[in-house]
Amino acid sequence: MSLRPDQDAVVNQTRDDSQEGNWVVVVNSPSHEKTQLAYDVLSETSDSVTSSY
């Protein structure tokens, strides 16, 4: 969990999905490019992808 206001949307979505029994994948990457790659890969098979970048 985080107290950073810029991550509220991600924290709230993660909390809601995990409480509903859904899988949650959290990616913390070293660069914007790798974050975008993870976003692209996850978007292909996920119902939703949320980001704080």
C-alpha positions, 0 to 999 in steps of 0.5 A: 500500500502507498500513501502517495496521492498520485497512486490512489487510483492504483491502490484503490483498484488493487484493493477492490480487485483483490477483495473480489478474488481477482488476480492482481499483478504489480510491476515496479520497473526501472524505466518508463520503457519497461513500464510501457512494455509491461503495460502492453503485455498485460493489456493483451490478456487483462480485463483492466490495467491501471498505472500511476506513471 
